[in-house]
């Protein structure tokens, strides 16, 4: 079946990211050691609570400050926590090809509000205008690979599960999408993604 909707993961698909860069940024911004930052983020999955929308940034900042015994400006820490992304240049022609082919497109991503705001501020031309649907974990209240996020994203797309193609860089997320009835492939490179889409009848003109 030719997909009627294509969902792309964001991290390490549309944009690349470096978690260690964020850890070091945050450490410098608040005066904590990098190991202390890692421990604070991992304990009880503080970053996961942010991605699931269970807490907002002020609550995250307050809890992080408590755990690390530090004081910092909330806005400055948000920028430090978010400054780890670079646009994947190789994906630009792929996204443009999907648009030329008239294929409906969306992003399905585990992310948080401050990261998305940072990406918008970077001025990347493909974000958000190249995508019809933005299915973000912090807005849907659930993260991949939980089946519920795929069900909610499918409702947003307005097509049956089998009509959705999805790519993600994490095997567990790809397998979860398949269990939800989606057609999904592991993302390895823009070239491999083009081949996968063309094999499904989407001519990207490349």
Secondary structure, DSSP 8 states (H G I E B T S, - for coil): ---SEEEE-SBTTTEEE-HHHHHHHHHHHHT--HHHHHHHHHGGGHHHHHHTTSS-HHHHHHHHHHHHT----HHHHHHHHHTTEEE-GGGHHHHHHHHHTT-EEEEEE---HHHHHHHHHHT-TTTTTT-SEEEEHHHHT--TTSHHHHHHHHHHHTS-GGGEEEEESSHHHHHHHHHTT-EEEE---HHHHHHHHHHTT-----
